[in-house]
Amino acid sequence: MTGEDRCGNAIPAGATDELRIARAALTRLLEPGSVLGATAVRVWGASRAVQILTGRDTPGADERQDLRLALASEGVTLTERTWTTSLAGWAARASSLAPERDLASLGRMGGGLLIPEDPEWPSGVDDLGPAAPVALWFRGAGPLSHESSTLAVVGSRDATGYGQSVTRTLAGGLAARGVTVMSGGAYGIDAMAHRAALTSGTGTPPTVAVMAGGLDRYYPAGHEDLLREVAAQGLLLSELPPGASPTRHRFLQRNRIIAALSAAVLVVEARWRSGAQNTAGHALGLGREVGVVPGPVTSPQSAGCHRLLRESPAVVVSDVEEALALMPSGGDTEHATGDRRAARLGPGSRGESGPGGSNSTATSGLSSGAPSTARPHDHLTVEELLVYEALPLRNAAPVDKLCAVAGLGPGTVMGTLKKLQRQSLAEQRESGWRRSAAKEGSQRHGQQGLR
């Protein structure tokens, strides 16, 4: 630790350093969106939570009761089975914790860890309630702008020329007006939004990319130059520690951070099933405004946009002024979003999460009835998806390795593997388990729609 905050200001030693180290450990121990884990941190404090969740100590009767009551206030019932199963999953990762190393690693890259105890902690993520991140890793020029001056621009990875052109105009125009443009660093609309903001931006920072993996490497690799430029002029954010790999589940959880950190979300192009729709769903659930750019009725890249306009309170956006109108007037984000939140119930709202920290299924969006063919993993629960994504594509892995990657206990992993095997999604070899060879191609194709 350097004894300075991310702006170079002196901070008190001791407690602040201890908190930062504890929260750094928690980002590796907990999966993003873990309601049970995050609530334990809120109730017991970060340092005490690390002791208990890693198995180094057991909670007292009063501590268990405090946790139950806190979860009950969010509509979540803590059962003994849930607690035991979660502890087993955290224990699988406990031996890999090295928070001081993680902090030093990102510090050498000009980054660090932002925690709720910091004055600069973005209050917008607190709207996520029990699913709020325990900390945010950052890398770049910073500082993080206030949510009231940030607008998210998201859309399809396989953007059309129309989508690219509209994004360049809208994101560039917003950035030129001092708005920070936030997106996910993916191919297609995300990339164009970042590039336009870097070219035209007058805000500080001009653009922010929220990533689904560790910030020690640039992902996707094809965007290394772009993401380096975002880090040089703007900011990279992630709730995952250095070395963490992006997965489908983490991309979906990343989308809630984009929605929470923004005053509004603008969807330029989106297929019927897409990560952009997932982000819009989180935004609606948080009471954020959602704008949608309509497209040709014959374009599959605009099918999700038209679906949002038909099935949600999203509004049409066709120019920069209409995009700016999505943002709360006067920058009073807290009161504006609070009023809207009471009037809206959308996908990704706080009440949809269970103790493990995510929706009961791996995706969230609008109503079903998609015209496109369902992917073989779309029906999986969060636990099933975590195990499925932990499975290697080629060389089989033993169960203890899968436990550490998935963050689940041996009993849960073994039971889930048997379920996946019955669905031809996993296969057992002498050396362990791997994904079913017949499903590899469809999985790689399916992941692309969410990044």
N, C-alpha and C positions, 0 to 999 in steps of 0.2 A: 504494500500500500504506500502511496506517496504522501498522504496527509493533505491532499487537495481534492476538491470536487472537480467535476468535469469541465468547469470554467476556470480552473486554476485558483479558486478561492480556498483559503485555509479552512479545515474542518476539525472539530475536536477529535482527539485521539481516543483510543480505548473502545468505548461503547459503539461508536459509529463504525469503526473498523470491524469489530466483532459482528455487528449486524450485517455488514456488507459481505463478510466471509460466510456467514450463515445463510444468507439469501442466495449467494452464489452456489453454495452446495445444494440448496433446494431446487434451483433451476435444473440441476442434473438429476436429482432424485425424483422429482415429480414430472409427470407428463403435462403438457400445456392443457389448461382447462380442468385440472383435477379439483373438483369441488371439495372433496373430503380433505385432501392435502392442504389446499389453500385456506380452508376454514380452520384447520388445526393451527396453521401459522398465525392466523388472525387472533385466535382465542388464546393460544399459549405463548405467542411470540416466536420469532424466527429461531433463536438459539435453542430454546426449549423444544421446539418442534423438531429440530434436527436430532436432538438426543433421543426423542421418543420414536420418531418415524424410522430411524436407522436401527432401532432395537437396542441402543445403548442404555436405555432406561425405560421404565414402564410408567404410564400415567397414573396418578393417584385417583381416588374415587371422585374427588371434587373436580379434577381436570376432565375426567371422562364425562361427568355430568354437564360441565360447561360446554363441552364439544357437542353433546347430544342436543342441548338446548339451542345452541347456535345453528346447528343444522336444521332443527325442527322449525326455527323461525324462517328458514328458507324453503320449507315444505319437504325436507329430506329426513327420512328416518334412518338412523344409524343402527344397524343390526350387528350382532356379534360376528356373524359370518362375513359381512362386508368388511368389518374392521380387521379380522384375522386374514382374510384374503388380501386386503390392501397392504398390510404389514409384510406379508410374504413377498409381495411384488417390490416393495421398497427395499427390503433386505437384499434382494437380488442385485440392486444397484449400489448398495451402501459401500461396498469395497472399492468402487471406482471413483468415489468422491475425492477430489483434490481441488477445492475452491481457491486456495492461494495460487496454485499453478494456473488455473483458468484466468484469474484476475491478472496475473503477471503476463500471461500469454497475450491477452487482448490489449493490455496496457502497452506492450511493445509495438502494437499496431496502431496506437493512437486512440484506443477505445477504453471502455470500462463498463461498469455496472451501475445503472440507475435504480435506486430502491425507494419504496414509499416514504421512507424517513427523510429523503432528500427534498429540499425546497422546490426543486425543479420537477418533481414527480408529476406526470400529466394526470390531472384529476379525471379526465375522460374515461380512463380505463377502470376507474372505480365504479362506473355505471354497470360494469359486468358483474358486480356483486360477488358472490362466492366463486365465480369463475374468473375473477381478475388475476392477472399475472402476479407472481410473487416478486418479480424484478424484471428489468429490461436491460439487456446487453446493448451497447451502442458502439458505433465506430464511425468517425467522420468529423466534419468541421463543426456541426451543431451551431447553436444550441437547439433543442427541440422546441418548435414553435407551439403556441397555445392552440388548442383544438379549434377555437373560434376563427382562426385564420388559416385553417387547414381543410382542404377538400380532397377526398379520395377519387381518383379516376381509375376505373377498372374495366376489364373486358376480355374478350376472347384471345386465346393464344394464336389461333390461326386467323388473324384479322384480315379483312379484305382491304383493298385499296381505299374504298369508301371509309371504312372504319379508321384506317391510319390517317387519312386526310382530316376527318372530323376531329380526331384526337389531337392532332398537331395544332389545329386552330383553337380548340377549346382549352387544352392544357396550356398552350403558349399564351393565350389571352389571359387566362387566370393568373399565371405566373407573373406576367407583365403588370398585373394589378396588385402585386404583392402577396398573393395567395400562395401558400405552400402546397404543392401538389404531392399527394401521397399515393403510392401504389405498391405492387408486390414484386417488382423486379423481373417478372416473367416475360416471355416472348410476346409479341403482338402488341395489344393495346397498352399493357403496362410499360413496355419499353419505350413506346412512342411518347407516352405521358411524361416519363422521366426525361427523355431527350428534349422535348419541347420546353419543359420547365428549366432545364439546364441552360438552354439557349436564350430564353426570354426572361427568366426569373429575376425579380428584384427583391424577393422576400428573403428572410434569414431563418431557416435555410430555404432554398428554392424548391427542393424536392426531398422526400423521404421514402426509402424503400424498406418495407417490413418483410423480413425473410423468415423462412420456415426451417432454417437450420443454423448451425453455428456460423459466426461471422469471421472465423479464421480462414474461410475459403469462400470464393465467389460461386454462387449457384443461381442459374445454370452457367456452366463453364463458358458457353458461347457469349455470355454477357459480362465477362470479366472486365473488359475495357469500360463498358458502360457503368458497371457497379463501382469500379475504381473512381470514376468521375463523380458519381453520386457521393461517394465517401469523401472526395476531395472538396466538393462544393456544398454538399448537403449532409445527409445522415443515413446510416444503415441501422436498423433496429431488429432485435430478435429476443424472444423470451427463452431461447435455448442457448446453452453454453458452447464454448469452442469445441469443435469436433463432432457435434451432434449432427446427424444426417437428416435431411428433409424426408418426410414420408407423407402419404396421402392424408393421414389423420392430422399431422402437424400443419399441412397446408390449409386444411379446413379450419383448424383452430387459429391459425395465423390470421384468417379473414376476420375473426371477431376483433382482433387488435386493430386492424385497419379501420373497421367501422367505429370502434370506440375512440380512436385517436383523431377522428375527423368530425367536423361540424356537419358534413353531409357527404353522400356518396353519389357519384355520377357513373352510370353504366353506359358505355358506348356501344359495344357489341357483346352479345352473350348467346351461346347456344341454349337449347331447351334445358339441358342439364349442364351446369357450369359452376366454376368457382366464383365467378362474378355474381351469379344469382345468390350463391351462398353468402357472399359479403353483403349484398343488398338485404337479404333476410336478417342478418345480424343487425344491420343498421336500422331497419324498421322496428325490430324488437327493442332496440335501445332508444327509440323515439327520434332518430336522426331522419332528416329529409333524404329522399332518394329521387334522383333525376335520371331519366332514361332518354337516350337518343334513339328515335325510331329509325328503321331501315327498310329496305325493300321487302315486301311481303314474300318474295321468292327466295330470300337469303336465309339459310339455316343459321348463319352467324347472328342474325337479328331475331330469331325465333324466341329466345329467352327475354329479349327486351320487350317484345310485344306481349309476352306472357306476363311480365311484371306490370305493364301498363293495364292489362286486363284484370289481373287478380290481386293487385295491391294498391296502396295509396300513392304509388310513384307518379311523378309528373313528367310531361314531355319537356325536354331541353333541346333547343335548336341553335342557341348562340351563347356567347360569353355572358351577356347580361342575365339571361335566364339561369345560367349555372350559378352566377353570383347570388341570385335571388334565393337559392336553396339554403344559403348560410344565414344563421340567426342575425337579425338586425342589431346593430350596436355591439356585437360580440358578446352578448349576455348568454353564453352557451348554457350555463347551469340552469337558469330559469326557463329558457326556451325549450331545452330538451326535457326538462322535468314536466312541463305542461303537456308536451306531445307524448311522452312516455306513458302517461296515464290514459291516453286515448287510443293507444295502439297496442295490439298484441300480434307480433310477427314472429317468423322463424328466427331462432337464435336468442329469444328472450330469456331472462334469467331463470324463469320457472321451469325451463325444459330440461335442465341438467340434473343428473343423479349424482350419487356419492362419488363415483369414479371420475366425474368431471365433464361429461359430454352427453350429447343426446343419445337416446337409446339405440339409434341407428347411426351409421357412420357419416351420413350426409344430412344436411338440412336444406330446405328450399321451399318452394311453394307447393301447391297441391300436386298430386301425382297425375298420371294420365299422359306421360310423355310419349310422343310418337316415335322416338328413337328406341333402338334395341337396348335393353338393360344390360349392364356389364355384370360379369359373374360375381363381383364382390360388392355390388351396390346394396345388397340386402344385409350385409354383415353388421353385427353389433360392434360397438367400439372395442370391446375386449377381443372379439374375433378378428377385427381389422388389425389391431396391434400385433397379434400373433402372426397373422398372415403376412404383414409387412416385415416382420422380423425374420421370416423364412428366407434363406438364400435361394438364388435362382438356380445355382448349379451344385456346388459342393454342399452336402448336407451338414447341419449343425446339431450338436447335442442339446438336450433340453435345458441344461443350466445356462448355456450361452443364449438361448432364446429367451429365457427368463430375464436375463440382464438387459437385453435389447428391448424387449416389450415392456419391462417394468411390471411384470406379473409373477405370482408365485408358481411353484412347480405344479401344484394340483390344478390350478386354473389353466396353465399352459397345456398340460397333458389332456385335460378334458376338451379344451378348445381344439387341439390338434386332431383329436378323434372326430370332432364335428367337421372340421375342414377336410379330413380324409374322406368322410362319407360323401362330401360334396365334390370330391375330385379336385379340391383346391390345394391339398397337401399330400405328400407321399413319404413313407418311411423307408429309409435305407439302413444298412448296417451301422453307418457312422452317425446316424441321426435323422433329422427331418429337413425337407426342402419343399419348395413349391412344386406343384404338379406341372410337369413339362407341357402338358396340353393347354395350360392356362397362361403360360408366360407371355405369349404375344398379346393376348387380350388385356392382361394387366398393364403391360407397358403402354398400350394404346389408351387405356382408361385413365392412367395417371396424368396424361398430357392435358386432359381437359380441366385440371384443377390447379395448374401451376402458372 
